[in-house]
Amino acid sequence: MTQELFDNTYSKDDKRPLADRMRPRTLDEYIGQGHILGGDTLLKRAIAEDRLFSIIFWGPPGSGKTTLARILANETKSHFISFSAVLSGVKEIRSVVDEASGLLRLGGRRTILFVDEIHRFNKAQQDAFLPHVESGLITLIGATTENPSFEVISALLSRMRVLTLKPFTVSELSGIISRALSDAERGLGALNLEIASDALLHIAESADGDARTALNNLEAAASLVDKSPGRGVIARALVEEAIQKKALLYDKDGEEHYNLISALHKSLRGSDPDAAVYWLRRMLMAGEDPLYIARRMVRFASEDIGNADPRALGVAIDAMQAYDFLGSPEGELALFQAAVYLATATKSNALYRSYGKTGEIIEKTGALPVPLPIRNAPTGLMKEMGYGKGYLYAHDFIDAFAPQEYLPDLLRGEQGRFYQPTDRGYEKIIGERMEQWRTIKAFKSEKMKK
């Protein structure tokens, strides 16, 4: 169960992938994640003061979650134990607890338990951590690519801090690649390779923020280089051959990638189907991932059209699935069909505004209690406490509308009007219904006052 923190000694016989050999060993070697490691951040202070707390690192693959956990253990001189939620269960957790108890009792050394893919543990397995995290016997560090709010039980989540790791930027990946090329101890420095600037950029851009992918691609490209004297250069054509991905026809700093997706989005929003299909075709011809474009159009359907044309979301999803089924080039026509539909659909950002407003209110007011009438009452005790009392069953009323309040008391009235439909498309009908229902509610409220 216990493993060495850093087994990074490199020899010519080392068969480990470059990405594993090049794991940073200290915070000074670590590139990126400045929002949680830079300046006077909470984590930086905790490391400096040797007061490390239990953490969930939430981030995409290759963002350095495992590496950072190992560095934290080394920086705080803690005993490090690592296992995967895929392969371990409650029995292994008990073994870790026994080992941690012995270390603390004999030498006062603390234990950091790192759990990769913690979201894969079921409730019973997560429950097993609770008393030991709470007592401080173990400092738990979990890594997940999934939203911990949905995948980690609330009792455990409340005892840990969630720190979000971001994908590495192109600039950060370029630095990681350059370090691997020059590092003679663990990297490729002994090969005396050079890399063309456009080849370096292509590896960094193609990795999509994933450091592991970038280093794997570098290693693949390096294996194809002619090692003859004076010819050890990694060129872009060689990188393309190694990773089997055509270089995008974008400018060197990657700005054009974002310019083109912005042009497509704004053309759709501006109801210009001609411009929309032009920018879509430009992106496809440049080698952009069609599913990336499809995902952006799905988002657009909710953000910029919403309920003004409820069918738009279905059209966008259908196009994405059609492309996934057919592939290129046949499936690309489905993306064109969706782009034209989205561009010519009635527009509304009412859903987008309601999404933002609800988030602001929740941040401001916190977890307001659910009103008693709309709480579930599965037990006699809950019924005695008033759960469900006064609930009006909508289907017992005319047009299946019950004039009842569903928001917490603090949010009733104007403050609770989060969704405000426009008078365009289907939202006009929705708005008329909502106004009618508000009139009925207001009439009932006045009647109750009298």
TORKOL-4160 file (C-alpha; in steps of 0.2 Angstrom, whole numbers, padded with zeros to 4 digits, m for minus):
450
<pt num="1" X="0000" Y="0000" Z="0000"/>
<pt num="2" X="0014" Y="0012" Z="0005"/>
<pt num="3" X="0024" Y="0019" Z="m0009"/>
<pt num="4" X="0040" Y="0029" Z="m0012"/>
<pt num="5" X="0036" Y="0048" Z="m0014"/>
<pt num="6" X="0047" Y="0051" Z="m0029"/>
<pt num="7" X="0056" Y="0037" Z="m0038"/>
<pt num="8" X="0062" Y="0048" Z="m0052"/>
<pt num="9" X="0080" Y="0042" Z="m0054"/>
<pt num="10" X="0082" Y="0040" Z="m0072"/>
<pt num="11" X="0094" Y="0028" Z="m0081"/>
<pt num="12" X="0095" Y="0023" Z="m0099"/>
<pt num="13" X="0086" Y="0007" Z="m0094"/>
<pt num="14" X="0071" Y="0016" Z="m0086"/>
<pt num="15" X="0055" Y="0010" Z="m0095"/>
<pt num="16" X="0044" Y="0022" Z="m0087"/>
<pt num="17" X="0035" Y="0035" Z="m0098"/>
<pt num="18" X="0043" Y="0052" Z="m0099"/>
<pt num="19" X="0027" Y="0060" Z="m0091"/>
<pt num="20" X="0030" Y="0049" Z="m0076"/>
<pt num="21" X="0049" Y="0052" Z="m0075"/>
<pt num="22" X="0046" Y="0071" Z="m0076"/>
<pt num="23" X="0034" Y="0073" Z="m0062"/>
<pt num="24" X="0040" Y="0088" Z="m0052"/>
<pt num="25" X="0047" Y="0084" Z="m0035"/>
<pt num="26" X="0045" Y="0101" Z="m0026"/>
<pt num="27" X="0034" Y="0116" Z="m0027"/>
<pt num="28" X="0049" Y="0126" Z="m0035"/>
<pt num="29" X="0048" Y="0113" Z="m0050"/>
<pt num="30" X="0029" Y="0114" Z="m0052"/>
<pt num="31" X="0023" Y="0124" Z="m0066"/>
<pt num="32" X="0006" Y="0132" Z="m0066"/>
<pt num="33" X="m0009" Y="0132" Z="m0054"/>
<pt num="34" X="m0004" Y="0149" Z="m0048"/>
<pt num="35" X="m0022" Y="0153" Z="m0042"/>
<pt num="36" X="m0020" Y="0140" Z="m0028"/>
<pt num="37" X="m0001" Y="0140" Z="m0026"/>
<pt num="38" X="0005" Y="0157" Z="m0029"/>
<pt num="39" X="0007" Y="0172" Z="m0017"/>
<pt num="40" X="m0002" Y="0171" Z="0000"/>
<pt num="41" X="m0015" Y="0158" Z="m0005"/>
<pt num="42" X="m0023" Y="0147" Z="0008"/>
<pt num="43" X="m0013" Y="0131" Z="0002"/>
<pt num="44" X="0003" Y="0140" Z="0001"/>
<pt num="45" X="0001" Y="0147" Z="0019"/>
<pt num="46" X="m0004" Y="0129" Z="0025"/>
<pt num="47" X="0012" Y="0122" Z="0018"/>
<pt num="48" X="0023" Y="0135" Z="0025"/>
<pt num="49" X="0016" Y="0133" Z="0042"/>
<pt num="50" X="0015" Y="0114" Z="0041"/>
<pt num="51" X="m0004" Y="0114" Z="0044"/>
<pt num="52" X="m0010" Y="0104" Z="0029"/>
<pt num="53" X="m0029" Y="0101" Z="0028"/>
<pt num="54" X="m0039" Y="0088" Z="0019"/>
<pt num="55" X="m0042" Y="0093" Z="0001"/>
<pt num="56" X="m0051" Y="0087" Z="m0014"/>
<pt num="57" X="m0042" Y="0092" Z="m0030"/>
<pt num="58" X="m0055" Y="0094" Z="m0044"/>
<pt num="59" X="m0048" Y="0096" Z="m0061"/>
<pt num="60" X="m0047" Y="0089" Z="m0079"/>
<pt num="61" X="m0035" Y="0074" Z="m0083"/>
<pt num="62" X="m0017" Y="0079" Z="m0084"/>
<pt num="63" X="m0019" Y="0095" Z="m0073"/>
<pt num="64" X="m0006" Y="0088" Z="m0060"/>
<pt num="65" X="m0018" Y="0082" Z="m0046"/>
<pt num="66" X="m0008" Y="0067" Z="m0041"/>
<pt num="67" X="0009" Y="0076" Z="m0043"/>
<pt num="68" X="0003" Y="0090" Z="m0032"/>
<pt num="69" X="m0003" Y="0078" Z="m0018"/>
<pt num="70" X="0014" Y="0069" Z="m0018"/>
<pt num="71" X="0023" Y="0086" Z="m0017"/>
<pt num="72" X="0012" Y="0091" Z="m0002"/>
<pt num="73" X="0017" Y="0076" Z="0007"/>
<pt num="74" X="0035" Y="0079" Z="0004"/>
<pt num="75" X="0035" Y="0097" Z="0008"/>
<pt num="76" X="0026" Y="0093" Z="0025"/>
<pt num="77" X="0037" Y="0078" Z="0029"/>
<pt num="78" X="0021" Y="0067" Z="0030"/>
<pt num="79" X="0020" Y="0049" Z="0027"/>
<pt num="80" X="0012" Y="0046" Z="0010"/>
<pt num="81" X="0000" Y="0032" Z="0006"/>
<pt num="82" X="m0009" Y="0031" Z="m0011"/>
<pt num="83" X="m0022" Y="0020" Z="m0018"/>
<pt num="84" X="m0035" Y="0020" Z="m0032"/>
<pt num="85" X="m0054" Y="0020" Z="m0028"/>
<pt num="86" X="m0056" Y="0008" Z="m0043"/>
<pt num="87" X="m0045" Y="m0005" Z="m0034"/>
<pt num="88" X="m0048" Y="m0002" Z="m0016"/>
<pt num="89" X="m0062" Y="m0004" Z="m0003"/>
<pt num="90" X="m0066" Y="m0003" Z="0015"/>
<pt num="91" X="m0054" Y="m0017" Z="0020"/>
<pt num="92" X="m0039" Y="m0007" Z="0013"/>
<pt num="93" X="m0045" Y="0009" Z="0022"/>
<pt num="94" X="m0045" Y="0000" Z="0038"/>
<pt num="95" X="m0027" Y="m0006" Z="0034"/>
<pt num="96" X="m0022" Y="0013" Z="0031"/>
<pt num="97" X="m0030" Y="0018" Z="0047"/>
<pt num="98" X="m0020" Y="0005" Z="0057"/>
<pt num="99" X="m0004" Y="0010" Z="0049"/>
<pt num="100" X="m0007" Y="0029" Z="0052"/>
<pt num="101" X="m0011" Y="0025" Z="0070"/>
<pt num="102" X="0005" Y="0016" Z="0073"/>
<pt num="103" X="0015" Y="0030" Z="0064"/>
<pt num="104" X="0007" Y="0043" Z="0075"/>
<pt num="105" X="0009" Y="0034" Z="0091"/>
<pt num="106" X="0027" Y="0029" Z="0088"/>
<pt num="107" X="0035" Y="0044" Z="0080"/>
<pt num="108" X="0022" Y="0057" Z="0079"/>
<pt num="109" X="0022" Y="0057" Z="0060"/>
<pt num="110" X="0006" Y="0061" Z="0051"/>
<pt num="111" X="m0001" Y="0052" Z="0036"/>
<pt num="112" X="m0007" Y="0059" Z="0020"/>
<pt num="113" X="m0019" Y="0047" Z="0011"/>
<pt num="114" X="m0021" Y="0051" Z="m0007"/>
<pt num="115" X="m0036" Y="0043" Z="m0016"/>
<pt num="116" X="m0036" Y="0044" Z="m0034"/>
<pt num="117" X="m0054" Y="0045" Z="m0042"/>
<pt num="118" X="m0062" Y="0047" Z="m0026"/>
<pt num="119" X="m0079" Y="0049" Z="m0034"/>
<pt num="120" X="m0079" Y="0031" Z="m0038"/>
<pt num="121" X="m0080" Y="0026" Z="m0019"/>
<pt num="122" X="m0098" Y="0022" Z="m0014"/>
<pt num="123" X="m0107" Y="0030" Z="0001"/>
<pt num="124" X="m0101" Y="0017" Z="0013"/>
<pt num="125" X="m0083" Y="0018" Z="0008"/>
<pt num="126" X="m0083" Y="0037" Z="0009"/>
<pt num="127" X="m0092" Y="0035" Z="0026"/>
<pt num="128" X="m0077" Y="0025" Z="0032"/>
<pt num="129" X="m0065" Y="0040" Z="0031"/>
<pt num="130" X="m0076" Y="0052" Z="0041"/>
<pt num="131" X="m0071" Y="0049" Z="0059"/>
<pt num="132" X="m0052" Y="0048" Z="0054"/>
<pt num="133" X="m0053" Y="0064" Z="0044"/>
<pt num="134" X="m0062" Y="0073" Z="0058"/>
<pt num="135" X="m0050" Y="0067" Z="0071"/>
<pt num="136" X="m0035" Y="0072" Z="0061"/>
<pt num="137" X="m0028" Y="0054" Z="0061"/>
<pt num="138" X="m0026" Y="0055" Z="0042"/>
<pt num="139" X="m0025" Y="0070" Z="0030"/>
<pt num="140" X="m0036" Y="0065" Z="0016"/>
<pt num="141" X="m0032" Y="0071" Z="m0002"/>
<pt num="142" X="m0044" Y="0066" Z="m0015"/>
<pt num="143" X="m0042" Y="0068" Z="m0034"/>
<pt num="144" X="m0057" Y="0069" Z="m0046"/>
<pt num="145" X="m0062" Y="0074" Z="m0063"/>
<pt num="146" X="m0080" Y="0075" Z="m0058"/>
<pt num="147" X="m0090" Y="0088" Z="m0049"/>
<pt num="148" X="m0087" Y="0084" Z="m0030"/>
<pt num="149" X="m0104" Y="0092" Z="m0026"/>
<pt num="150" X="m0112" Y="0078" Z="m0034"/>
<pt num="151" X="m0100" Y="0063" Z="m0032"/>
<pt num="152" X="m0094" Y="0066" Z="m0014"/>
<pt num="153" X="m0105" Y="0064" Z="0001"/>
<pt num="154" X="m0110" Y="0080" Z="0010"/>
<pt num="155" X="m0103" Y="0074" Z="0027"/>
<pt num="156" X="m0086" Y="0071" Z="0020"/>
<pt num="157" X="m0086" Y="0086" Z="0008"/>
<pt num="158" X="m0090" Y="0098" Z="0023"/>
<pt num="159" X="m0073" Y="0091" Z="0031"/>
<pt num="160" X="m0063" Y="0095" Z="0016"/>
<pt num="161" X="m0059" Y="0110" Z="0005"/>
<pt num="162" X="m0061" Y="0109" Z="m0013"/>
<pt num="163" X="m0047" Y="0116" Z="m0024"/>
<pt num="164" X="m0050" Y="0117" Z="m0042"/>
<pt num="165" X="m0036" Y="0114" Z="m0054"/>
<pt num="166" X="m0036" Y="0122" Z="m0071"/>
<pt num="167" X="m0030" Y="0115" Z="m0088"/>
<pt num="168" X="m0012" Y="0120" Z="m0091"/>
<pt num="169" X="m0011" Y="0135" Z="m0103"/>
<pt num="170" X="m0001" Y="0133" Z="m0119"/>
<pt num="171" X="0013" Y="0144" Z="m0112"/>
<pt num="172" X="0014" Y="0133" Z="m0096"/>
<pt num="173" X="0014" Y="0117" Z="m0107"/>
<pt num="174" X="0028" Y="0125" Z="m0118"/>
<pt num="175" X="0038" Y="0127" Z="m0102"/>
<pt num="176" X="0035" Y="0109" Z="m0096"/>
<pt num="177" X="0040" Y="0102" Z="m0114"/>
<pt num="178" X="0056" Y="0113" Z="m0114"/>
<pt num="179" X="0061" Y="0107" Z="m0097"/>
<pt num="180" X="0059" Y="0089" Z="m0102"/>
<pt num="181" X="0070" Y="0092" Z="m0117"/>
<pt num="182" X="0084" Y="0099" Z="m0107"/>
<pt num="183" X="0083" Y="0088" Z="m0092"/>
<pt num="184" X="0097" Y="0076" Z="m0094"/>
<pt num="185" X="0093" Y="0067" Z="m0077"/>
<pt num="186" X="0075" Y="0062" Z="m0080"/>
<pt num="187" X="0071" Y="0069" Z="m0097"/>
<pt num="188" X="0078" Y="0069" Z="m0114"/>
<pt num="189" X="0092" Y="0080" Z="m0112"/>
<pt num="190" X="0105" Y="0067" Z="m0115"/>
<pt num="191" X="0099" Y="0065" Z="m0133"/>
<pt num="192" X="0104" Y="0083" Z="m0137"/>
<pt num="193" X="0088" Y="0086" Z="m0146"/>
<pt num="194" X="0081" Y="0103" Z="m0153"/>
<pt num="195" X="0063" Y="0107" Z="m0157"/>
<pt num="196" X="0057" Y="0119" Z="m0169"/>
<pt num="197" X="0046" Y="0133" Z="m0162"/>
<pt num="198" X="0031" Y="0128" Z="m0172"/>
<pt num="199" X="0033" Y="0110" Z="m0167"/>
<pt num="200" X="0034" Y="0115" Z="m0149"/>
<pt num="201" X="0018" Y="0126" Z="m0151"/>
<pt num="202" X="0009" Y="0112" Z="m0160"/>
<pt num="203" X="0012" Y="0099" Z="m0146"/>
<pt num="204" X="0007" Y="0112" Z="m0133"/>
<pt num="205" X="m0009" Y="0117" Z="m0142"/>
<pt num="206" X="m0014" Y="0099" Z="m0146"/>
<pt num="207" X="m0013" Y="0093" Z="m0128"/>
<pt num="208" X="m0029" Y="0103" Z="m0123"/>
<pt num="209" X="m0021" Y="0108" Z="m0107"/>
<pt num="210" X="m0016" Y="0090" Z="m0102"/>
<pt num="211" X="0003" Y="0089" Z="m0097"/>
<pt num="212" X="0003" Y="0070" Z="m0098"/>
<pt num="213" X="m0003" Y="0071" Z="m0115"/>
<pt num="214" X="0010" Y="0084" Z="m0120"/>
<pt num="215" X="0024" Y="0074" Z="m0113"/>
<pt num="216" X="0018" Y="0058" Z="m0121"/>
<pt num="217" X="0017" Y="0067" Z="m0138"/>
<pt num="218" X="0035" Y="0074" Z="m0136"/>
<pt num="219" X="0041" Y="0057" Z="m0132"/>
<pt num="220" X="0033" Y="0049" Z="m0147"/>
<pt num="221" X="0040" Y="0063" Z="m0158"/>
<pt num="222" X="0057" Y="0061" Z="m0151"/>
<pt num="223" X="0057" Y="0043" Z="m0155"/>
<pt num="224" X="0056" Y="0047" Z="m0173"/>
<pt num="225" X="0070" Y="0059" Z="m0174"/>
<pt num="226" X="0085" Y="0055" Z="m0185"/>
<pt num="227" X="0099" Y="0054" Z="m0171"/>
<pt num="228" X="0113" Y="0056" Z="m0184"/>
<pt num="229" X="0125" Y="0070" Z="m0179"/>
<pt num="230" X="0118" Y="0087" Z="m0182"/>
<pt num="231" X="0101" Y="0081" Z="m0187"/>
<pt num="232" X="0092" Y="0079" Z="m0170"/>
<pt num="233" X="0078" Y="0092" Z="m0173"/>
<pt num="234" X="0060" Y="0089" Z="m0169"/>
<pt num="235" X="0051" Y="0097" Z="m0184"/>
<pt num="236" X="0032" Y="0101" Z="m0185"/>
<pt num="237" X="0029" Y="0088" Z="m0198"/>
<pt num="238" X="0037" Y="0075" Z="m0187"/>
<pt num="239" X="0026" Y="0080" Z="m0173"/>
<pt num="240" X="0011" Y="0078" Z="m0184"/>
<pt num="241" X="0016" Y="0061" Z="m0189"/>
<pt num="242" X="0019" Y="0056" Z="m0171"/>
<pt num="243" X="0003" Y="0062" Z="m0164"/>
<pt num="244" X="m0008" Y="0059" Z="m0180"/>
<pt num="245" X="m0016" Y="0076" Z="m0179"/>
<pt num="246" X="m0015" Y="0089" Z="m0192"/>
<pt num="247" X="m0008" Y="0106" Z="m0186"/>
<pt num="248" X="m0023" Y="0119" Z="m0186"/>
<pt num="249" X="m0022" Y="0133" Z="m0198"/>
<pt num="250" X="m0021" Y="0145" Z="m0184"/>
<pt num="251" X="m0008" Y="0158" Z="m0179"/>
<pt num="252" X="0006" Y="0154" Z="m0168"/>
<pt num="253" X="0000" Y="0159" Z="m0151"/>
<pt num="254" X="m0017" Y="0150" Z="m0154"/>
<pt num="255" X="m0027" Y="0167" Z="m0154"/>
<pt num="256" X="m0035" Y="0163" Z="m0170"/>
<pt num="257" X="m0043" Y="0147" Z="m0163"/>
<pt num="258" X="m0053" Y="0158" Z="m0151"/>
<pt num="259" X="m0056" Y="0171" Z="m0164"/>
<pt num="260" X="m0065" Y="0159" Z="m0175"/>
<pt num="261" X="m0076" Y="0151" Z="m0162"/>
<pt num="262" X="m0080" Y="0168" Z="m0156"/>
<pt num="263" X="m0085" Y="0173" Z="m0174"/>
<pt num="264" X="m0096" Y="0158" Z="m0176"/>
<pt num="265" X="m0104" Y="0161" Z="m0159"/>
<pt num="266" X="m0108" Y="0179" Z="m0163"/>
<pt num="267" X="m0114" Y="0175" Z="m0181"/>
<pt num="268" X="m0126" Y="0163" Z="m0173"/>
<pt num="269" X="m0132" Y="0176" Z="m0160"/>
<pt num="270" X="m0133" Y="0189" Z="m0173"/>
<pt num="271" X="m0145" Y="0178" Z="m0184"/>
<pt num="272" X="m0133" Y="0178" Z="m0199"/>
<pt num="273" X="m0133" Y="0160" Z="m0206"/>
<pt num="274" X="m0121" Y="0165" Z="m0221"/>
<pt num="275" X="m0108" Y="0170" Z="m0209"/>
<pt num="276" X="m0111" Y="0156" Z="m0197"/>
<pt num="277" X="m0108" Y="0142" Z="m0211"/>
<pt num="278" X="m0093" Y="0152" Z="m0217"/>
<pt num="279" X="m0084" Y="0152" Z="m0200"/>
<pt num="280" X="m0090" Y="0134" Z="m0196"/>
<pt num="281" X="m0082" Y="0128" Z="m0213"/>
<pt num="282" X="m0066" Y="0138" Z="m0209"/>
<pt num="283" X="m0064" Y="0129" Z="m0192"/>
<pt num="284" X="m0067" Y="0112" Z="m0200"/>
<pt num="285" X="m0055" Y="0115" Z="m0214"/>
<pt num="286" X="m0042" Y="0120" Z="m0201"/>
<pt num="287" X="m0044" Y="0103" Z="m0193"/>
<pt num="288" X="m0054" Y="0109" Z="m0177"/>
<pt num="289" X="m0062" Y="0094" Z="m0168"/>
<pt num="290" X="m0080" Y="0094" Z="m0175"/>
<pt num="291" X="m0087" Y="0088" Z="m0158"/>
<pt num="292" X="m0079" Y="0103" Z="m0150"/>
<pt num="293" X="m0089" Y="0114" Z="m0162"/>
<pt num="294" X="m0105" Y="0104" Z="m0159"/>
<pt num="295" X="m0103" Y="0106" Z="m0140"/>
<pt num="296" X="m0102" Y="0124" Z="m0142"/>
<pt num="297" X="m0118" Y="0125" Z="m0152"/>
<pt num="298" X="m0127" Y="0114" Z="m0139"/>
<pt num="299" X="m0122" Y="0127" Z="m0126"/>
<pt num="300" X="m0127" Y="0141" Z="m0138"/>
<pt num="301" X="m0145" Y="0133" Z="m0140"/>
<pt num="302" X="m0148" Y="0136" Z="m0121"/>
<pt num="303" X="m0138" Y="0152" Z="m0119"/>
<pt num="304" X="m0144" Y="0162" Z="m0133"/>
<pt num="305" X="m0161" Y="0154" Z="m0139"/>
<pt num="306" X="m0167" Y="0145" Z="m0124"/>
<pt num="307" X="m0186" Y="0144" Z="m0123"/>
<pt num="308" X="m0189" Y="0156" Z="m0136"/>
<pt num="309" X="m0187" Y="0141" Z="m0147"/>
<pt num="310" X="m0186" Y="0125" Z="m0136"/>
<pt num="311" X="m0183" Y="0114" Z="m0152"/>
<pt num="312" X="m0166" Y="0122" Z="m0154"/>
<pt num="313" X="m0158" Y="0112" Z="m0140"/>
<pt num="314" X="m0164" Y="0096" Z="m0148"/>
<pt num="315" X="m0158" Y="0101" Z="m0165"/>
<pt num="316" X="m0140" Y="0105" Z="m0158"/>
<pt num="317" X="m0140" Y="0088" Z="m0149"/>
<pt num="318" X="m0146" Y="0079" Z="m0164"/>
<pt num="319" X="m0132" Y="0086" Z="m0174"/>
<pt num="320" X="m0119" Y="0081" Z="m0162"/>
<pt num="321" X="m0125" Y="0064" Z="m0161"/>
<pt num="322" X="m0127" Y="0063" Z="m0180"/>
<pt num="323" X="m0109" Y="0068" Z="m0182"/>
<pt num="324" X="m0103" Y="0056" Z="m0168"/>
<pt num="325" X="m0112" Y="0042" Z="m0178"/>
<pt num="326" X="m0107" Y="0046" Z="m0195"/>
<pt num="327" X="m0090" Y="0055" Z="m0193"/>
<pt num="328" X="m0081" Y="0065" Z="m0206"/>
<pt num="329" X="m0085" Y="0071" Z="m0219"/>
<pt num="330" X="m0103" Y="0064" Z="m0219"/>
<pt num="331" X="m0107" Y="0070" Z="m0202"/>
<pt num="332" X="m0101" Y="0088" Z="m0205"/>
<pt num="333" X="m0117" Y="0092" Z="m0214"/>
<pt num="334" X="m0127" Y="0089" Z="m0199"/>
<pt num="335" X="m0117" Y="0103" Z="m0190"/>
<pt num="336" X="m0121" Y="0114" Z="m0205"/>
<pt num="337" X="m0140" Y="0110" Z="m0203"/>
<pt num="338" X="m0139" Y="0114" Z="m0185"/>
<pt num="339" X="m0129" Y="0130" Z="m0187"/>
<pt num="340" X="m0142" Y="0137" Z="m0200"/>
<pt num="341" X="m0157" Y="0132" Z="m0188"/>
<pt num="342" X="m0148" Y="0141" Z="m0173"/>
<pt num="343" X="m0144" Y="0156" Z="m0183"/>
<pt num="344" X="m0162" Y="0158" Z="m0189"/>
<pt num="345" X="m0171" Y="0154" Z="m0173"/>
<pt num="346" X="m0179" Y="0167" Z="m0162"/>
<pt num="347" X="m0166" Y="0173" Z="m0149"/>
<pt num="348" X="m0168" Y="0175" Z="m0130"/>
<pt num="349" X="m0155" Y="0175" Z="m0116"/>
<pt num="350" X="m0168" Y="0174" Z="m0102"/>
<pt num="351" X="m0162" Y="0157" Z="m0096"/>
<pt num="352" X="m0144" Y="0163" Z="m0096"/>
<pt num="353" X="m0149" Y="0178" Z="m0085"/>
<pt num="354" X="m0159" Y="0167" Z="m0073"/>
<pt num="355" X="m0144" Y="0155" Z="m0071"/>
<pt num="356" X="m0133" Y="0170" Z="m0066"/>
<pt num="357" X="m0146" Y="0178" Z="m0055"/>
<pt num="358" X="m0150" Y="0162" Z="m0045"/>
<pt num="359" X="m0131" Y="0159" Z="m0042"/>
<pt num="360" X="m0129" Y="0177" Z="m0036"/>
<pt num="361" X="m0144" Y="0175" Z="m0024"/>
<pt num="362" X="m0138" Y="0158" Z="m0017"/>
<pt num="363" X="m0121" Y="0165" Z="m0014"/>
<pt num="364" X="m0129" Y="0180" Z="m0004"/>
<pt num="365" X="m0142" Y="0171" Z="0005"/>
<pt num="366" X="m0134" Y="0153" Z="0008"/>
<pt num="367" X="m0144" Y="0137" Z="0011"/>
<pt num="368" X="m0162" Y="0144" Z="0015"/>
<pt num="369" X="m0173" Y="0131" Z="0022"/>
<pt num="370" X="m0186" Y="0122" Z="0011"/>
<pt num="371" X="m0204" Y="0128" Z="0016"/>
<pt num="372" X="m0213" Y="0115" Z="0026"/>
<pt num="373" X="m0228" Y="0112" Z="0014"/>
<pt num="374" X="m0217" Y="0106" Z="0000"/>
<pt num="375" X="m0205" Y="0095" Z="0011"/>
<pt num="376" X="m0206" Y="0076" Z="0009"/>
<pt num="377" X="m0214" Y="0068" Z="0024"/>
<pt num="378" X="m0210" Y="0049" Z="0023"/>
<pt num="379" X="m0211" Y="0046" Z="0042"/>
<pt num="380" X="m0224" Y="0050" Z="0056"/>
<pt num="381" X="m0211" Y="0061" Z="0065"/>
<pt num="382" X="m0209" Y="0072" Z="0050"/>
<pt num="383" X="m0228" Y="0073" Z="0048"/>
<pt num="384" X="m0229" Y="0078" Z="0066"/>
<pt num="385" X="m0216" Y="0092" Z="0063"/>
<pt num="386" X="m0227" Y="0099" Z="0049"/>
<pt num="387" X="m0218" Y="0092" Z="0034"/>
<pt num="388" X="m0230" Y="0092" Z="0019"/>
<pt num="389" X="m0244" Y="0101" Z="0029"/>
<pt num="390" X="m0254" Y="0113" Z="0018"/>
<pt num="391" X="m0247" Y="0106" Z="0002"/>
<pt num="392" X="m0258" Y="0109" Z="m0013"/>
<pt num="393" X="m0259" Y="0095" Z="m0026"/>
<pt num="394" X="m0258" Y="0104" Z="m0043"/>
<pt num="395" X="m0269" Y="0092" Z="m0052"/>
<pt num="396" X="m0284" Y="0095" Z="m0040"/>
<pt num="397" X="m0285" Y="0113" Z="m0047"/>
<pt num="398" X="m0292" Y="0121" Z="m0063"/>
<pt num="399" X="m0278" Y="0120" Z="m0076"/>
<pt num="400" X="m0267" Y="0110" Z="m0064"/>
<pt num="401" X="m0261" Y="0126" Z="m0056"/>
<pt num="402" X="m0261" Y="0127" Z="m0037"/>
<pt num="403" X="m0259" Y="0145" Z="m0030"/>
<pt num="404" X="m0245" Y="0140" Z="m0018"/>
<pt num="405" X="m0228" Y="0147" Z="m0013"/>
<pt num="406" X="m0213" Y="0136" Z="m0017"/>
<pt num="407" X="m0198" Y="0148" Z="m0014"/>
<pt num="408" X="m0191" Y="0152" Z="0004"/>
<pt num="409" X="m0200" Y="0166" Z="0013"/>
<pt num="410" X="m0185" Y="0178" Z="0010"/>
<pt num="411" X="m0186" Y="0176" Z="m0009"/>
<pt num="412" X="m0204" Y="0178" Z="m0012"/>
<pt num="413" X="m0210" Y="0193" Z="m0023"/>
<pt num="414" X="m0199" Y="0203" Z="m0035"/>
<pt num="415" X="m0183" Y="0196" Z="m0027"/>
<pt num="416" X="m0188" Y="0178" Z="m0032"/>
<pt num="417" X="m0192" Y="0183" Z="m0051"/>
<pt num="418" X="m0177" Y="0174" Z="m0058"/>
<pt num="419" X="m0184" Y="0169" Z="m0075"/>
<pt num="420" X="m0191" Y="0183" Z="m0085"/>
<pt num="421" X="m0195" Y="0177" Z="m0102"/>
<pt num="422" X="m0195" Y="0189" Z="m0117"/>
<pt num="423" X="m0210" Y="0192" Z="m0128"/>
<pt num="424" X="m0202" Y="0183" Z="m0143"/>
<pt num="425" X="m0206" Y="0166" Z="m0149"/>
<pt num="426" X="m0212" Y="0153" Z="m0137"/>
<pt num="427" X="m0206" Y="0163" Z="m0123"/>
<pt num="428" X="m0221" Y="0175" Z="m0126"/>
<pt num="429" X="m0233" Y="0161" Z="m0122"/>
<pt num="430" X="m0223" Y="0156" Z="m0107"/>
<pt num="431" X="m0223" Y="0174" Z="m0101"/>
<pt num="432" X="m0242" Y="0176" Z="m0103"/>
<pt num="433" X="m0245" Y="0160" Z="m0093"/>
<pt num="434" X="m0233" Y="0166" Z="m0079"/>
<pt num="435" X="m0242" Y="0182" Z="m0078"/>
<pt num="436" X="m0259" Y="0174" Z="m0077"/>
<pt num="437" X="m0252" Y="0163" Z="m0063"/>
<pt num="438" X="m0245" Y="0177" Z="m0053"/>
<pt num="439" X="m0262" Y="0186" Z="m0054"/>
<pt num="440" X="m0271" Y="0171" Z="m0047"/>
<pt num="441" X="m0258" Y="0170" Z="m0033"/>
<pt num="442" X="m0260" Y="0188" Z="m0029"/>
<pt num="443" X="m0279" Y="0187" Z="m0028"/>
<pt num="444" X="m0278" Y="0172" Z="m0016"/>
<pt num="445" X="m0265" Y="0182" Z="m0005"/>
<pt num="446" X="m0277" Y="0197" Z="m0004"/>
<pt num="447" X="m0291" Y="0185" Z="0000"/>
<pt num="448" X="m0282" Y="0177" Z="0014"/>
<pt num="449" X="m0278" Y="0195" Z="0021"/>
<pt num="450" X="m0296" Y="0199" Z="0022"/>
